[in-house]
């Protein structure tokens, strides 16, 4: 197994905290190493070429694009972030892009002249023509989305021979969990904990939305469903039955204490386990891991939804 090099690109003065959050998210993923220009030194005369070289040596590019143009190498009209972005384009690196939203705060002392702001707007428009992973308004918005975007890329990269022997071996970490719960506050808390533990997460608030996700999801697979029994449109036990009719994907039911009959019915319909509200986040993760260890099919690229 090799190490996947991830080049992290951004301006520094306005995005220092965001850059640090993204760095920690990347370094926290097993099998990944974050490459930043501040970790190296290069002669001023050759800094642009050196920058392009460092990008080309990586397998993946993560770009944080703010509202500041930032600095340029001596004699160049292009900023470092634009040079890094172009190097990723020329090297055909997968580009995971995160763009600061219109409300992202810029201190008054950092506001640039109109000419530089116009140049940065042009660069942002160019970036926005690509598929942007996430728009952020603060550093707190980045850790989970950066890790999730990399895991999504990893799933598709496993089908690419260029990355054979480089990607970390598939394990429970990185498994894709579908949360089906109309309680958005609880679903958000569950998603945050699962992301912290290295899982990929998709959320649905209704049974019909969950069934649509399972039937149309491409470029990824769902490895386990966390299914609330009290849904606004289709009863959770019916959703469980409909899923099981099409797929062996593991199902962990999320129930209230008063739903003993439904828990038994869900298990009879094919659910693999259940967890009772209220529950500790660690218990949820432990149950997810226990079920995955028992039944998750780990063959790379093998879907658990029967199309």
Phi and psi restraints in degrees (value plus and minus 20) as a CYANA .aco file:
   2 UNK   PHI    -115.5   -75.5
   2 UNK   PSI    -185.4  -145.4
   3 UNK   PHI    -140.9  -100.9
   3 UNK   PSI     110.7   150.7
   4 UNK   PHI    -102.0   -62.0
   4 UNK   PSI      99.5   139.5
   5 UNK   PHI    -104.0   -64.0
   5 UNK   PSI     106.4   146.4
   6 UNK   PHI    -137.9   -97.9
   6 UNK   PSI      93.9   133.9
   7 UNK   PHI    -103.4   -63.4
   7 UNK   PSI     105.6   145.6
   8 UNK   PHI    -122.9   -82.9
   8 UNK   PSI     100.0   140.0
   9 UNK   PHI    -140.0  -100.0
   9 UNK   PSI     114.1   154.1
  10 UNK   PHI    -195.2  -155.2
  10 UNK   PSI     144.6   184.6
  11 UNK   PHI     -91.3   -51.3
  11 UNK   PSI     143.2   183.2
  12 UNK   PHI    -127.7   -87.7
  12 UNK   PSI     -63.7   -23.7
  13 UNK   PHI     -81.8   -41.8
  13 UNK   PSI     -60.1   -20.1
  14 UNK   PHI    -113.3   -73.3
  14 UNK   PSI     -40.7    -0.7
  15 UNK   PHI    -140.5  -100.5
  15 UNK   PSI       5.2    45.2
  16 UNK   PHI     -78.5   -38.5
  16 UNK   PSI     -67.7   -27.7
  17 UNK   PHI     -87.6   -47.6
  17 UNK   PSI     -59.4   -19.4
  18 UNK   PHI     -82.9   -42.9
  18 UNK   PSI     -61.7   -21.7
  19 UNK   PHI     -82.1   -42.1
  19 UNK   PSI     -60.9   -20.9
  20 UNK   PHI     -87.5   -47.5
  20 UNK   PSI     -60.1   -20.1
  21 UNK   PHI     -83.7   -43.7
  21 UNK   PSI     -63.2   -23.2
  22 UNK   PHI     -84.7   -44.7
  22 UNK   PSI     -60.5   -20.5
  23 UNK   PHI     -79.6   -39.6
  23 UNK   PSI     -67.2   -27.2
  24 UNK   PHI     -84.3   -44.3
  24 UNK   PSI     -58.6   -18.6
  25 UNK   PHI     -82.7   -42.7
  25 UNK   PSI     -61.6   -21.6
  26 UNK   PHI     -89.0   -49.0
  26 UNK   PSI     -67.5   -27.5
  27 UNK   PHI     -86.5   -46.5
  27 UNK   PSI     -42.4    -2.4
  28 UNK   PHI     -98.4   -58.4
  28 UNK   PSI     -27.7    12.3
  29 UNK   PHI    -111.5   -71.5
  29 UNK   PSI     104.9   144.9
  30 UNK   PHI     -81.5   -41.5
  30 UNK   PSI     110.8   150.8
  31 UNK   PHI      70.9   110.9
  31 UNK   PSI     -14.0    26.0
  32 UNK   PHI    -144.0  -104.0
  32 UNK   PSI     125.7   165.7
  33 UNK   PHI    -153.7  -113.7
  33 UNK   PSI     109.2   149.2
  34 UNK   PHI    -107.6   -67.6
  34 UNK   PSI     108.7   148.7
  35 UNK   PHI    -127.7   -87.7
  35 UNK   PSI     104.8   144.8
  36 UNK   PHI    -149.4  -109.4
  36 UNK   PSI     126.4   166.4
  37 UNK   PHI     -85.7   -45.7
  37 UNK   PSI     -46.9    -6.9
  38 UNK   PHI     -89.2   -49.2
  38 UNK   PSI     -32.3     7.7
  39 UNK   PHI    -103.7   -63.7
  39 UNK   PSI     -22.1    17.9
  40 UNK   PHI    -151.0  -111.0
  40 UNK   PSI     145.0   185.0
  41 UNK   PHI    -146.6  -106.6
  41 UNK   PSI     124.7   164.7
  42 UNK   PHI    -166.8  -126.8
  42 UNK   PSI     131.7   171.7
  43 UNK   PHI     -83.8   -43.8
  43 UNK   PSI     120.3   160.3
  44 UNK   PHI     -76.2   -36.2
  44 UNK   PSI     -56.4   -16.4
  45 UNK   PHI     -86.3   -46.3
  45 UNK   PSI     -47.0    -7.0
  46 UNK   PHI    -137.2   -97.2
  46 UNK   PSI       0.2    40.2
  47 UNK   PHI     -87.0   -47.0
  47 UNK   PSI     -55.8   -15.8
  48 UNK   PHI     -86.7   -46.7
  48 UNK   PSI     -66.2   -26.2
  49 UNK   PHI     -83.9   -43.9
  49 UNK   PSI     -58.3   -18.3
  50 UNK   PHI     -85.1   -45.1
  50 UNK   PSI     -60.0   -20.0
  51 UNK   PHI     -81.0   -41.0
  51 UNK   PSI     -66.9   -26.9
  52 UNK   PHI     -82.1   -42.1
  52 UNK   PSI     -57.9   -17.9
  53 UNK   PHI     -84.0   -44.0
  53 UNK   PSI     -63.7   -23.7
  54 UNK   PHI     -83.3   -43.3
  54 UNK   PSI     -59.0   -19.0
  55 UNK   PHI     -83.7   -43.7
  55 UNK   PSI     -64.8   -24.8
  56 UNK   PHI     -85.5   -45.5
  56 UNK   PSI     -40.7    -0.7
  57 UNK   PHI    -101.6   -61.6
  57 UNK   PSI     -26.8    13.2
  58 UNK   PHI    -117.5   -77.5
  58 UNK   PSI     145.5   185.5
  59 UNK   PHI    -119.0   -79.0
  59 UNK   PSI     -37.9     2.1
  60 UNK   PHI    -165.5  -125.5
  60 UNK   PSI     125.6   165.6
  61 UNK   PHI    -141.9  -101.9
  61 UNK   PSI     105.0   145.0
  62 UNK   PHI    -134.5   -94.5
  62 UNK   PSI      97.5   137.5
  63 UNK   PHI    -134.9   -94.9
  63 UNK   PSI     107.0   147.0
  64 UNK   PHI    -123.9   -83.9
  64 UNK   PSI      96.2   136.2
  65 UNK   PHI    -132.7   -92.7
  65 UNK   PSI      94.6   134.6
  66 UNK   PHI    -122.2   -82.2
  66 UNK   PSI    -175.0  -135.0
  67 UNK   PHI    -121.9   -81.9
  67 UNK   PSI     -28.8    11.2
  68 UNK   PHI    -114.1   -74.1
  68 UNK   PSI     122.3   162.3
  69 UNK   PHI     -90.3   -50.3
  69 UNK   PSI     -61.4   -21.4
  70 UNK   PHI      61.0   101.0
  70 UNK   PSI    -193.0  -153.0
  71 UNK   PHI    -105.9   -65.9
  71 UNK   PSI     143.5   183.5
  72 UNK   PHI    -146.8  -106.8
  72 UNK   PSI     129.6   169.6
  73 UNK   PHI     -81.9   -41.9
  73 UNK   PSI     132.0   172.0
  74 UNK   PHI     -77.2   -37.2
  74 UNK   PSI     109.2   149.2
  75 UNK   PHI      65.5   105.5
  75 UNK   PSI     -18.8    21.2
  76 UNK   PHI    -134.2   -94.2
  76 UNK   PSI     125.2   165.2
  77 UNK   PHI    -113.2   -73.2
  77 UNK   PSI     -25.2    14.8
  78 UNK   PHI    -116.7   -76.7
  78 UNK   PSI     120.1   160.1
  79 UNK   PHI     -94.8   -54.8
  79 UNK   PSI     144.7   184.7
  80 UNK   PHI     -80.3   -40.3
  80 UNK   PSI     -60.5   -20.5
  81 UNK   PHI     -86.1   -46.1
  81 UNK   PSI     -55.6   -15.6
  82 UNK   PHI     -89.5   -49.5
  82 UNK   PSI     -59.9   -19.9
  83 UNK   PHI     -81.9   -41.9
  83 UNK   PSI     -64.0   -24.0
  84 UNK   PHI     -84.3   -44.3
  84 UNK   PSI     -61.0   -21.0
  85 UNK   PHI     -82.8   -42.8
  85 UNK   PSI     -64.5   -24.5
  86 UNK   PHI     -84.8   -44.8
  86 UNK   PSI     -57.7   -17.7
  87 UNK   PHI     -83.0   -43.0
  87 UNK   PSI     -58.3   -18.3
  88 UNK   PHI     -86.2   -46.2
  88 UNK   PSI     -59.6   -19.6
  89 UNK   PHI     -81.6   -41.6
  89 UNK   PSI     -68.9   -28.9
  90 UNK   PHI     -85.8   -45.8
  90 UNK   PSI     -52.4   -12.4
  91 UNK   PHI    -106.1   -66.1
  91 UNK   PSI     -17.9    22.1
  92 UNK   PHI      36.2    76.2
  92 UNK   PSI      18.3    58.3
  93 UNK   PHI     -99.6   -59.6
  93 UNK   PSI     124.0   164.0
  94 UNK   PHI     -83.0   -43.0
  94 UNK   PSI     114.7   154.7
  95 UNK   PHI    -137.4   -97.4
  95 UNK   PSI      96.7   136.7
  96 UNK   PHI    -122.4   -82.4
  96 UNK   PSI      92.1   132.1
  97 UNK   PHI    -133.4   -93.4
  97 UNK   PSI     115.1   155.1
  98 UNK   PHI    -147.7  -107.7
  98 UNK   PSI     104.6   144.6
  99 UNK   PHI    -136.5   -96.5
  99 UNK   PSI     111.8   151.8
 100 UNK   PHI     -87.1   -47.1
 100 UNK   PSI     111.5   151.5
 101 UNK   PHI     -95.0   -55.0
 101 UNK   PSI     153.9   193.9
 102 UNK   PHI     -83.7   -43.7
 102 UNK   PSI     -41.1    -1.1
 103 UNK   PHI    -113.0   -73.0
 103 UNK   PSI     -18.6    21.4
 104 UNK   PHI     -84.3   -44.3
 104 UNK   PSI     105.5   145.5
 105 UNK   PHI     -94.7   -54.7
 105 UNK   PSI     118.1   158.1
 106 UNK   PHI    -143.0  -103.0
 106 UNK   PSI      98.3   138.3
 107 UNK   PHI     -78.0   -38.0
 107 UNK   PSI     126.5   166.5
 108 UNK   PHI     -76.9   -36.9
 108 UNK   PSI     -56.1   -16.1
 109 UNK   PHI     -93.5   -53.5
 109 UNK   PSI     -28.7    11.3
 110 UNK   PHI    -120.5   -80.5
 110 UNK   PSI     -26.9    13.1
 111 UNK   PHI     -82.4   -42.4
 111 UNK   PSI     110.3   150.3
 112 UNK   PHI    -112.9   -72.9
 112 UNK   PSI     144.3   184.3
 113 UNK   PHI     -80.5   -40.5
 113 UNK   PSI     139.7   179.7
 114 UNK   PHI     -77.7   -37.7
 114 UNK   PSI     -57.1   -17.1
 115 UNK   PHI     -83.9   -43.9
 115 UNK   PSI     -62.6   -22.6
 116 UNK   PHI     -89.4   -49.4
 116 UNK   PSI     -57.5   -17.5
 117 UNK   PHI     -84.8   -44.8
 117 UNK   PSI     -57.5   -17.5
 118 UNK   PHI     -86.5   -46.5
 118 UNK   PSI     -59.9   -19.9
 119 UNK   PHI     -83.8   -43.8
 119 UNK   PSI     -60.3   -20.3
 120 UNK   PHI     -88.8   -48.8
 120 UNK   PSI     -56.3   -16.3
 121 UNK   PHI     -81.2   -41.2
 121 UNK   PSI     -59.5   -19.5
 122 UNK   PHI     -83.5   -43.5
 122 UNK   PSI     -61.3   -21.3
 123 UNK   PHI     -85.8   -45.8
 123 UNK   PSI     -61.8   -21.8
 124 UNK   PHI     -82.5   -42.5
 124 UNK   PSI     -60.4   -20.4
 125 UNK   PHI     -81.6   -41.6
 125 UNK   PSI     -57.9   -17.9
 126 UNK   PHI     -85.2   -45.2
 126 UNK   PSI     -63.7   -23.7
 127 UNK   PHI     -84.5   -44.5
 127 UNK   PSI     -60.7   -20.7
 128 UNK   PHI     -88.3   -48.3
 128 UNK   PSI     -32.4     7.6
 129 UNK   PHI     -92.9   -52.9
 129 UNK   PSI     -38.9     1.1
 130 UNK   PHI    -109.7   -69.7
 130 UNK   PSI     156.6   196.6
 131 UNK   PHI    -100.7   -60.7
 131 UNK   PSI      91.6   131.6
 132 UNK   PHI    -108.0   -68.0
 132 UNK   PSI     109.6   149.6
 133 UNK   PHI     -90.2   -50.2
 133 UNK   PSI     -57.7   -17.7
 134 UNK   PHI    -186.1  -146.1
 134 UNK   PSI     122.0   162.0
 135 UNK   PHI    -123.5   -83.5
 135 UNK   PSI     109.0   149.0
 136 UNK   PHI    -138.5   -98.5
 136 UNK   PSI     131.6   171.6
 137 UNK   PHI    -137.6   -97.6
 137 UNK   PSI     -27.8    12.2
 138 UNK   PHI    -179.5  -139.5
 138 UNK   PSI     150.2   190.2
 139 UNK   PHI     -84.0   -44.0
 139 UNK   PSI     -49.0    -9.0
 140 UNK   PHI     -84.9   -44.9
 140 UNK   PSI     -38.3     1.7
 141 UNK   PHI    -102.1   -62.1
 141 UNK   PSI     -22.0    18.0
 142 UNK   PHI    -125.0   -85.0
 142 UNK   PSI     -55.9   -15.9
 143 UNK   PHI     -75.7   -35.7
 143 UNK   PSI     -73.6   -33.6
 144 UNK   PHI     -83.9   -43.9
 144 UNK   PSI     -70.3   -30.3
 145 UNK   PHI     -80.2   -40.2
 145 UNK   PSI     -56.6   -16.6
 146 UNK   PHI     -84.9   -44.9
 146 UNK   PSI     -67.8   -27.8
 147 UNK   PHI     -82.7   -42.7
 147 UNK   PSI     -61.6   -21.6
 148 UNK   PHI     -86.7   -46.7
 148 UNK   PSI     -60.7   -20.7
 149 UNK   PHI     -82.9   -42.9
 149 UNK   PSI     -57.8   -17.8
 150 UNK   PHI     -87.7   -47.7
 150 UNK   PSI     -60.1   -20.1
 151 UNK   PHI     -85.3   -45.3
 151 UNK   PSI     -58.8   -18.8
 152 UNK   PHI     -82.1   -42.1
 152 UNK   PSI     -62.8   -22.8
 153 UNK   PHI     -81.7   -41.7
 153 UNK   PSI     -61.0   -21.0
 154 UNK   PHI     -80.8   -40.8
 154 UNK   PSI     -59.2   -19.2
 155 UNK   PHI     -80.6   -40.6
 155 UNK   PSI     -62.7   -22.7
 156 UNK   PHI     -94.7   -54.7
 156 UNK   PSI     -54.0   -14.0
 157 UNK   PHI     -87.3   -47.3
 157 UNK   PSI     -43.3    -3.3
 158 UNK   PHI     -85.3   -45.3
 158 UNK   PSI     -36.8     3.2
 159 UNK   PHI    -114.3   -74.3
 159 UNK   PSI     -16.2    23.8
 160 UNK   PHI    -129.2   -89.2
 160 UNK   PSI      99.7   139.7
 161 UNK   PHI     -81.4   -41.4
 161 UNK   PSI     -41.6    -1.6
 162 UNK   PHI     -81.9   -41.9
 162 UNK   PSI     -43.9    -3.9
 163 UNK   PHI    -125.9   -85.9
 163 UNK   PSI     -10.7    29.3
 164 UNK   PHI     -81.1   -41.1
 164 UNK   PSI     109.6   149.6
 165 UNK   PHI      63.9   103.9
 165 UNK   PSI     -24.8    15.2
 166 UNK   PHI    -124.2   -84.2
 166 UNK   PSI     -64.1   -24.1
 167 UNK   PHI     -86.2   -46.2
 167 UNK   PSI     127.1   167.1
 168 UNK   PHI     -84.6   -44.6
 168 UNK   PSI     129.3   169.3
 169 UNK   PHI     -81.4   -41.4
 169 UNK   PSI     123.6   163.6
 170 UNK   PHI     -89.3   -49.3
 170 UNK   PSI     117.8   157.8
 171 UNK   PHI    -168.3  -128.3
 171 UNK   PSI    -189.5  -149.5
 172 UNK   PHI     -81.2   -41.2
 172 UNK   PSI     -54.5   -14.5
 173 UNK   PHI     -85.3   -45.3
 173 UNK   PSI     109.5   149.5
 174 UNK   PHI      76.2   116.2
 174 UNK   PSI     -26.1    13.9
 175 UNK   PHI     -82.4   -42.4
 175 UNK   PSI     128.5   168.5
 176 UNK   PHI    -116.5   -76.5
 176 UNK   PSI      97.9   137.9
 177 UNK   PHI    -128.7   -88.7
 177 UNK   PSI     108.4   148.4
 178 UNK   PHI    -119.5   -79.5
 178 UNK   PSI      97.1   137.1
 179 UNK   PHI    -115.5   -75.5
 179 UNK   PSI     105.5   145.5
 180 UNK   PHI    -139.9   -99.9
 180 UNK   PSI      81.6   121.6
 181 UNK   PHI    -179.6  -139.6
 181 UNK   PSI     111.7   151.7
 182 UNK   PHI    -104.3   -64.3
 182 UNK   PSI     -26.8    13.2
 183 UNK   PHI    -104.1   -64.1
 183 UNK   PSI      74.4   114.4
 184 UNK   PHI     -84.3   -44.3
 184 UNK   PSI     -53.4   -13.4
 185 UNK   PHI     -85.0   -45.0
 185 UNK   PSI     -64.4   -24.4
 186 UNK   PHI     -87.2   -47.2
 186 UNK   PSI     -62.5   -22.5
 187 UNK   PHI     -81.7   -41.7
 187 UNK   PSI     -60.0   -20.0
 188 UNK   PHI     -83.6   -43.6
 188 UNK   PSI     -61.7   -21.7
 189 UNK   PHI     -84.9   -44.9
 189 UNK   PSI     -62.2   -22.2
 190 UNK   PHI     -82.6   -42.6
 190 UNK   PSI     -63.6   -23.6
 191 UNK   PHI     -83.6   -43.6
 191 UNK   PSI     -63.4   -23.4
 192 UNK   PHI     -79.7   -39.7
 192 UNK   PSI     -64.8   -24.8
 193 UNK   PHI     -85.1   -45.1
 193 UNK   PSI     -63.2   -23.2
 194 UNK   PHI     -84.7   -44.7
 194 UNK   PSI     -60.0   -20.0
 195 UNK   PHI     -83.7   -43.7
 195 UNK   PSI     -60.7   -20.7
 196 UNK   PHI     -80.0   -40.0
 196 UNK   PSI     -53.1   -13.1
 197 UNK   PHI    -107.2   -67.2
 197 UNK   PSI     -14.5    25.5
 198 UNK   PHI      72.9   112.9
 198 UNK   PSI      -9.6    30.4
 199 UNK   PHI    -108.1   -68.1
 199 UNK   PSI     137.1   177.1
 200 UNK   PHI    -113.5   -73.5
 200 UNK   PSI     123.3   163.3
 201 UNK   PHI    -153.0  -113.0
 201 UNK   PSI     115.9   155.9
 202 UNK   PHI    -146.1  -106.1
 202 UNK   PSI     125.1   165.1
 203 UNK   PHI    -143.3  -103.3
 203 UNK   PSI     125.2   165.2
 204 UNK   PHI    -154.9  -114.9
 204 UNK   PSI     125.4   165.4
 205 UNK   PHI    -124.1   -84.1
 205 UNK   PSI     -27.6    12.4
 206 UNK   PHI    -155.9  -115.9
 206 UNK   PSI     141.3   181.3
 207 UNK   PHI     -85.2   -45.2
 207 UNK   PSI     -60.6   -20.6
 208 UNK   PHI     -84.7   -44.7
 208 UNK   PSI     -57.1   -17.1
 209 UNK   PHI     -85.3   -45.3
 209 UNK   PSI     -60.6   -20.6
 210 UNK   PHI     -83.5   -43.5
 210 UNK   PSI     -63.7   -23.7
 211 UNK   PHI     -84.1   -44.1
 211 UNK   PSI     -56.6   -16.6
 212 UNK   PHI     -85.9   -45.9
 212 UNK   PSI     -62.7   -22.7
 213 UNK   PHI     -79.8   -39.8
 213 UNK   PSI     -66.9   -26.9
 214 UNK   PHI     -84.8   -44.8
 214 UNK   PSI     -52.6   -12.6
 215 UNK   PHI    -106.8   -66.8
 215 UNK   PSI     -40.2    -0.2
 216 UNK   PHI    -136.5   -96.5
 216 UNK   PSI     -28.2    11.8
 217 UNK   PHI     -81.8   -41.8
 217 UNK   PSI     104.9   144.9
 218 UNK   PHI    -143.9  -103.9
 218 UNK   PSI     134.7   174.7
 219 UNK   PHI      54.8    94.8
 219 UNK   PSI     -15.2    24.8
 220 UNK   PHI    -180.9  -140.9
 220 UNK   PSI     147.1   187.1
 221 UNK   PHI    -150.8  -110.8
 221 UNK   PSI     136.5   176.5
 222 UNK   PHI    -118.4   -78.4
 222 UNK   PSI     106.2   146.2
 223 UNK   PHI    -117.2   -77.2
 223 UNK   PSI     -40.2    -0.2
 224 UNK   PHI    -182.4  -142.4
 224 UNK   PSI     125.0   165.0
 225 UNK   PHI    -133.8   -93.8
 225 UNK   PSI     106.1   146.1
 226 UNK   PHI    -116.9   -76.9
 226 UNK   PSI      88.1   128.1
 227 UNK   PHI    -136.1   -96.1
 227 UNK   PSI      94.4   134.4
 228 UNK   PHI     -94.3   -54.3
 228 UNK   PSI     119.3   159.3
 229 UNK   PHI    -100.2   -60.2
 229 UNK   PSI     -43.8    -3.8
 230 UNK   PHI    -121.4   -81.4
 230 UNK   PSI      67.0   107.0
 231 UNK   PHI    -127.8   -87.8
 231 UNK   PSI     134.7   174.7
 232 UNK   PHI     -95.3   -55.3
 232 UNK   PSI     -40.3    -0.3
 233 UNK   PHI    -132.8   -92.8
 233 UNK   PSI     -75.8   -35.8
 234 UNK   PHI    -137.2   -97.2
 234 UNK   PSI     113.9   153.9
 235 UNK   PHI     -78.7   -38.7
 235 UNK   PSI     121.5   161.5
 236 UNK   PHI     -78.8   -38.8
 236 UNK   PSI     -54.9   -14.9
 237 UNK   PHI     -86.4   -46.4
 237 UNK   PSI     -55.0   -15.0
 238 UNK   PHI     -89.0   -49.0
 238 UNK   PSI     -60.1   -20.1
 239 UNK   PHI     -80.7   -40.7
 239 UNK   PSI     -63.8   -23.8
 240 UNK   PHI     -77.3   -37.3
 240 UNK   PSI     -65.3   -25.3
 241 UNK   PHI     -84.3   -44.3
 241 UNK   PSI     -61.2   -21.2
 242 UNK   PHI     -86.8   -46.8
 242 UNK   PSI     -59.0   -19.0
 243 UNK   PHI     -85.0   -45.0
 243 UNK   PSI     -66.4   -26.4
 244 UNK   PHI     -87.0   -47.0
 244 UNK   PSI     -46.9    -6.9
 245 UNK   PHI     -86.9   -46.9
 245 UNK   PSI     -42.4    -2.4
 246 UNK   PHI    -131.9   -91.9
 246 UNK   PSI     -39.0     1.0
 247 UNK   PHI    -172.1  -132.1
 247 UNK   PSI     127.1   167.1
 248 UNK   PHI    -109.4   -69.4
 248 UNK   PSI      -8.9    31.1
 249 UNK   PHI     -74.3   -34.3
 249 UNK   PSI     112.7   152.7
 250 UNK   PHI     -80.3   -40.3
 250 UNK   PSI     122.5   162.5
 251 UNK   PHI    -147.5  -107.5
 251 UNK   PSI     106.3   146.3
 252 UNK   PHI    -133.3   -93.3
 252 UNK   PSI      97.0   137.0
 253 UNK   PHI     -99.5   -59.5
 253 UNK   PSI     122.9   162.9
 254 UNK   PHI    -130.6   -90.6
 254 UNK   PSI      95.7   135.7
 255 UNK   PHI    -148.1  -108.1
 255 UNK   PSI     143.8   183.8
 256 UNK   PHI    -112.8   -72.8
 256 UNK   PSI     140.6   180.6
 257 UNK   PHI     -80.5   -40.5
 257 UNK   PSI     -48.5    -8.5
 258 UNK   PHI    -104.0   -64.0
 258 UNK   PSI     -16.9    23.1
 259 UNK   PHI    -125.4   -85.4
 259 UNK   PSI      21.0    61.0
 260 UNK   PHI     -79.0   -39.0
 260 UNK   PSI     -62.6   -22.6
 261 UNK   PHI     -82.0   -42.0
 261 UNK   PSI     -64.0   -24.0
 262 UNK   PHI     -85.1   -45.1
 262 UNK   PSI     -56.2   -16.2
 263 UNK   PHI     -81.9   -41.9
 263 UNK   PSI     -65.9   -25.9
 264 UNK   PHI     -83.5   -43.5
 264 UNK   PSI     -63.6   -23.6
 265 UNK   PHI     -82.4   -42.4
 265 UNK   PSI     -61.7   -21.7
 266 UNK   PHI     -81.1   -41.1
 266 UNK   PSI     -63.7   -23.7
 267 UNK   PHI     -84.4   -44.4
 267 UNK   PSI     -57.9   -17.9
 268 UNK   PHI     -87.6   -47.6
 268 UNK   PSI     -48.8    -8.8
 269 UNK   PHI    -102.7   -62.7
 269 UNK   PSI     -26.0    14.0
 270 UNK   PHI     101.8   141.8
 270 UNK   PSI     -17.2    22.8
 271 UNK   PHI     -85.6   -45.6
 271 UNK   PSI     131.4   171.4
 272 UNK   PHI    -114.6   -74.6
 272 UNK   PSI     -43.9    -3.9
 273 UNK   PHI    -188.5  -148.5
 273 UNK   PSI     154.6   194.6
 274 UNK   PHI    -164.0  -124.0
 274 UNK   PSI     138.5   178.5
 275 UNK   PHI    -153.8  -113.8
 275 UNK   PSI     116.4   156.4
 276 UNK   PHI    -120.9   -80.9
 276 UNK   PSI     111.9   151.9
 277 UNK   PHI     -94.7   -54.7
 277 UNK   PSI     125.9   165.9
 278 UNK   PHI     -97.8   -57.8
 278 UNK   PSI     130.4   170.4
 279 UNK   PHI    -154.5  -114.5
 279 UNK   PSI     135.0   175.0
 280 UNK   PHI    -100.0   -60.0
 280 UNK   PSI     123.5   163.5
 281 UNK   PHI     -74.8   -34.8
 281 UNK   PSI     -56.6   -16.6
 282 UNK   PHI     -86.1   -46.1
 282 UNK   PSI     -55.1   -15.1
 283 UNK   PHI     -84.9   -44.9
 283 UNK   PSI     -62.4   -22.4
 284 UNK   PHI     -79.2   -39.2
 284 UNK   PSI     -67.1   -27.1
 285 UNK   PHI     -83.0   -43.0
 285 UNK   PSI     -60.9   -20.9
 286 UNK   PHI     -82.4   -42.4
 286 UNK   PSI     -61.7   -21.7
 287 UNK   PHI     -88.1   -48.1
 287 UNK   PSI     -60.4   -20.4
 288 UNK   PHI     -79.7   -39.7
 288 UNK   PSI     -66.6   -26.6
 289 UNK   PHI     -85.0   -45.0
 289 UNK   PSI     -59.9   -19.9
 290 UNK   PHI     -83.6   -43.6
 290 UNK   PSI     -63.5   -23.5
 291 UNK   PHI     -86.3   -46.3
 291 UNK   PSI     -63.6   -23.6
 292 UNK   PHI     -81.7   -41.7
 292 UNK   PSI     -59.2   -19.2
 293 UNK   PHI     -82.2   -42.2
 293 UNK   PSI     -52.9   -12.9
 294 UNK   PHI     -99.0   -59.0
 294 UNK   PSI     -63.0   -23.0
 295 UNK   PHI    -146.5  -106.5
 295 UNK   PSI     -30.9     9.1
 296 UNK   PHI     -86.4   -46.4
 296 UNK   PSI     108.8   148.8
 297 UNK   PHI    -102.6   -62.6
 297 UNK   PSI     101.0   141.0
 298 UNK   PHI    -119.6   -79.6
 298 UNK   PSI     -16.5    23.5
 299 UNK   PHI     -82.8   -42.8
 299 UNK   PSI     109.4   149.4
 300 UNK   PHI     -80.2   -40.2
 300 UNK   PSI     114.5   154.5
 301 UNK   PHI      56.3    96.3
 301 UNK   PSI     -14.6    25.4
 302 UNK   PHI    -113.0   -73.0
 302 UNK   PSI     100.3   140.3
 303 UNK   PHI    -100.0   -60.0
 303 UNK   PSI     127.1   167.1
 304 UNK   PHI    -123.0   -83.0
 304 UNK   PSI     -11.1    28.9
 305 UNK   PHI    -131.5   -91.5
 305 UNK   PSI     105.3   145.3
 306 UNK   PHI    -105.4   -65.4
 306 UNK   PSI      82.4   122.4
